[in-house]
Amino acid sequence: TVAEAPVVERSYLTKAWNLDDKTSRDESKLGRLMPYRQSYLLARKTFNVNNQPASPAAAHNTLTPYDFDALETKFQLSFKADIGSQKDINFLGLKTLRLWGAYTQQSNWQMLNTRNSSMFRETNYEPELIATFGTGSPSGLKLVNLGLSHQSNGQHLPESRSWNRLYLQGGWEWGNTSVLARGWWRIPENSMKDENPDITGYVGRADLVARWEPADKSQAVAVLLRNNLNWPNNRSFMQIDWSLPVALGNSARLHAQLTSGFGESLIDYNHRQTTLGFGFSFREW
C-alpha cells in the first residue's frame, strides 16, 4: 500500500486570500462569498459621547447637540468575492494575481434610546476593489494588496461624511501570527464638496493589523494600530479584538473589543474616545 501524504494545514493568510488557489468554482461565475474583516455583534459603551459631530466644512457642523446614549449596539458585516485570477505571472517575485470585490458595513444602533425612537446613530459603508499578488512563500512576506476603497455614511447634511483612497498593503505570516500593514493616499476632492477635509490628520495615513490564533483555534486576538504619521501633531487609534475561547455552536464565539483614539467611525473621525464592547463574533474559518 502507498502511504497517504500528510495533510498540510492551510495558514490563516493562505485561506483568507486563497493564496494556494484551492477554492473550486465555475470559472464563468463569481466566487462564493468569503470572510473579509471580522463580523460581529456587540453591546458597546463609549466613555466620551460625541453629541455634536463637527467638521471644518461649515455645512457639516451640528448646531444642536443630539441626545445620544453612551451604550449602544455595534455590529459589523464584512465579506469579499473572488472576481478572477491569473497564475504564474512571475513579476518582481510575485507569482499569482487574484482580484476581489469586498464590502464592509459597520452600524451603531441606539437600541435602548427609546425616547428617540431607538434610531441608528450611524452606518458606515465601505466597498473595495482589491488586487492580491501572492509571493508563493510559505512564511514571511506572503502577499501584496493594491486596493481602491470608498467609505461613506450615507447621511444628509450636516452628518454626511465620505472619502476615497488608494492603498498598498503587505501581508506577512510566521506560524500562528500574521501581520497586515498598509499605507494609503486619499484621492483629492473638490474643496467645495469635501465633507471632511482634515480626515487624514485624524483617521491617519497607515494602519497595521497583527493577529494571533493558536493551533487549536480556540481563540484569536487581533490588534489594529492606526496613525496619521504626523509627528508634531500625532493622532492615532487602537483596537483590540479578542475572540474568547467559548464557542456558541459551530460558527460563533464570545467576543470582546476595546478601542481608543480618533476615528472609531466616520462621524467620529475627529473625536477622541475610548469604547468597550462585548458580544459575539462569527468565526472566520
C-alpha positions in Angstrom: 0.0 0.0 0.0 1.1 3.6 -0.7 1.2 5.8 2.3 -1.0 8.8 2.1 0.6 12.2 2.0 0.2 14.2 5.2 -2.4 16.9 5.2 -0.8 20.3 5.3 -2.8 22.8 7.4 -3.5 25.9 5.4 -2.4 29.0 7.2 -4.7 32.0 8.1 -3.4 34.3 5.3 -3.4 31.4 2.8 -7.1 30.7 3.5 -8.1 34.3 3.8 -6.7 35.3 0.4 -6.8 31.8 -1.3 -3.0 32.0 -2.0 -2.9 28.3 -2.9 -5.8 28.5 -5.3 -7.7 25.7 -3.6 -11.2 27.2 -3.9 -13.0 25.2 -6.6 -15.6 27.1 -8.6 -17.0 27.6 -12.0 -14.7 30.0 -13.8 -17.6 31.6 -15.6 -19.1 32.8 -12.3 -18.2 34.9 -9.3 -16.6 33.1 -6.5 -18.6 32.3 -3.3 -18.7 35.0 -0.6 -15.8 34.7 1.8 -15.0 36.4 5.1 -13.0 39.7 4.8 -12.8 41.6 8.0 -14.3 40.3 11.3 -18.1 40.1 11.5 -19.5 40.7 15.0 -22.4 41.9 17.1 -21.6 43.8 20.3 -23.1 45.8 23.1 -20.7 48.8 23.2 -20.2 51.7 25.6 -18.3 54.9 24.9 -16.7 56.9 27.7 -16.9 60.1 25.7 -20.2 60.5 23.8 -20.0 62.6 20.6 -23.3 64.5 20.9 -22.3 67.3 18.5 -20.3 66.0 15.4 -18.3 68.6 13.6 -16.1 69.1 10.6 -14.1 72.1 9.1 -16.6 72.0 6.3 -19.1 74.6 7.5 -22.2 72.9 6.4 -21.2 69.7 8.2 -21.3 71.1 11.8 -24.2 70.0 14.1 -25.7 73.1 15.6 -27.9 71.5 18.2 -26.5 68.7 20.4 -28.1 65.2 20.0 -29.4 63.2 22.9 -27.3 60.0 22.4 -26.8 57.2 24.9 -23.3 56.1 25.8 -24.5 52.4 25.5 -25.4 51.2 22.0 -25.3 48.1 19.8 -22.5 47.9 17.3 -22.4 45.3 14.5 -20.1 44.7 11.5 -20.7 42.6 8.4 -17.8 42.1 6.1 -17.2 39.8 3.1 -15.5 39.5 -0.3 -15.9 37.6 -3.5 -13.3 36.3 -6.0 -13.7 38.0 -9.3 -10.9 36.4 -11.2 -7.3 35.2 -11.1 -4.1 34.8 -13.0 -1.4 32.2 -12.2 2.3 32.2 -12.9 2.7 35.9 -13.5 6.3 35.8 -12.2 6.9 39.5 -11.8 9.2 41.1 -9.2 9.0 38.0 -7.1 5.1 37.9 -7.3 3.7 34.6 -8.5 -0.1 34.9 -8.7 -2.8 37.6 -9.1 -6.3 37.5 -7.7 -9.0 40.2 -8.0 -11.6 40.7 -5.2 -14.7 42.7 -4.7 -15.2 43.4 -1.0 -17.8 45.1 1.2 -17.8 46.1 4.9 -20.7 47.6 6.8 -20.4 48.9 10.4 -23.5 50.2 12.2 -24.1 51.9 15.6 -27.6 51.4 16.8 -29.0 53.3 19.8 -31.2 50.3 20.6 -32.1 51.4 24.2 -32.6 55.0 23.3 -36.4 54.6 23.1 -37.0 58.3 23.9 -35.5 59.0 20.4 -37.1 56.1 18.6 -34.1 53.8 19.0 -32.5 55.3 15.9 -29.4 54.1 14.1 -26.8 56.7 15.0 -24.6 55.9 12.0 -23.8 53.3 9.4 -20.5 53.2 7.5 -20.5 51.6 4.0 -17.1 50.6 2.5 -17.0 48.8 -0.9 -13.5 47.9 -2.2 -11.7 46.6 -5.2 -8.6 44.6 -4.3 -5.8 43.0 -6.4 -3.9 40.4 -4.4 -0.4 39.4 -5.5 0.9 36.2 -3.9 4.6 35.6 -3.4 4.4 31.8 -3.1 6.5 32.0 0.1 5.5 29.6 3.0 6.4 32.3 5.6 7.5 35.9 5.7 6.0 38.1 3.0 3.1 36.2 1.5 1.1 38.8 -0.3 0.9 42.3 -1.6 -2.5 44.0 -2.0 -3.4 47.0 -4.1 -6.8 48.4 -3.1 -9.3 51.1 -4.0 -11.7 52.0 -1.2 -14.8 54.2 -0.9 -16.2 54.9 2.6 -19.2 56.9 3.4 -22.1 57.0 5.9 -24.9 57.8 3.5 -26.3 60.6 5.8 -27.6 64.0 4.9 -26.2 67.4 6.0 -24.7 68.1 8.4 -23.8 64.5 9.3 -22.6 63.3 5.9 -19.0 62.0 5.7 -17.1 60.3 2.9 -13.7 59.8 1.3 -11.9 57.7 -1.3 -8.4 56.2 -1.1 -5.9 54.0 -2.9 -3.7 51.8 -0.7 -0.8 49.4 -0.8 -0.7 46.6 1.8 1.7 43.8 2.6 0.9 40.6 4.4 3.4 38.6 6.5 3.0 35.4 8.4 5.1 33.3 10.8 3.4 30.3 12.3 0.2 31.3 14.1 0.9 35.0 13.8 0.1 37.2 10.8 0.6 40.9 10.1 -1.1 43.1 7.5 0.4 46.6 7.1 -0.8 49.3 4.7 -0.4 52.9 3.7 -2.9 54.9 1.7 -3.3 58.1 -0.4 -6.5 59.9 -0.2 -8.0 60.7 -3.6 -8.4 64.6 -3.7 -11.8 66.1 -3.8 -13.2 69.5 -4.9 -12.7 71.7 -1.8 -16.3 72.9 -2.1 -17.6 69.3 -1.8 -15.1 67.9 0.7 -17.1 66.9 3.7 -14.1 66.1 6.0 -11.0 67.9 4.5 -8.8 67.0 7.5 -9.7 63.3 7.8 -6.2 62.0 7.2 -5.0 64.1 10.1 -7.2 62.1 12.4 -8.1 58.7 10.8 -4.5 58.6 9.6 -2.4 57.5 6.7 -1.4 54.0 7.6 -2.5 51.0 9.7 -1.3 47.7 10.9 -3.3 44.6 12.0 -1.5 41.9 13.9 -3.4 38.6 14.5 -2.6 35.6 16.6 -4.5 32.3 16.8 -3.3 29.1 18.5 -3.2 25.8 16.5 -6.3 24.5 18.2 -8.2 27.7 17.0 -9.8 28.0 20.4 -9.4 31.8 20.4 -8.0 34.7 18.4 -6.5 38.1 19.2 -6.2 40.9 16.7 -4.7 44.3 17.3 -5.3 47.2 14.9 -3.0 50.3 15.1 -3.6 53.3 13.0 -1.6 56.6 12.8 -1.5 59.9 10.9 2.3 59.8 10.6 2.5 63.4 11.6 4.9 63.5 14.5 4.5 67.2 15.5 0.7 66.7 15.7 0.4 63.0 16.1 -3.0 61.2 16.4 -3.7 57.5 16.5 -6.3 54.8 17.0 -6.0 51.4 18.6 -8.5 48.5 18.5 -8.1 45.1 20.3 -10.4 42.3 19.4 -10.4 39.1 21.4 -12.5 36.1 20.3 -13.0 34.4 23.6 -12.4 30.6 24.0 -16.2 29.9 24.5 -17.9 28.5 21.4 -21.5 29.4 20.6 -22.4 26.5 18.3 -20.1 25.9 15.3 -19.9 29.3 13.9 -19.7 31.9 16.7 -17.6 32.8 19.7 -17.9 35.3 22.6 -16.1 38.5 21.6 -14.6 41.4 23.4 -13.5 44.7 21.8 -11.6 47.7 23.2 -10.9 50.8 21.1 -9.2 54.1 21.9 -8.4 57.1 19.8 -9.7 59.0 16.8 -11.9 57.6 14.1 -13.9 54.8 15.7 -16.4 55.6 13.0 -16.7 58.1 10.2 -19.0 60.6 12.1 -16.4 60.4 14.9 -13.4 60.7 12.7 -12.1 63.8 14.6 -13.5 62.8 18.0 -11.3 61.1 20.6 -12.9 58.4 22.7 -12.5 55.0 24.4 -15.1 52.3 23.9 -15.6 48.8 25.4 -17.8 46.2 23.8 -18.9 42.6 24.5 -20.9 40.2 22.3 -20.2 37.5 19.8 -18.4 37.2 16.5 -18.7 34.8 13.6 -15.8 32.5 13.1 -13.7 33.5 10.0 -13.0 29.9 9.1 
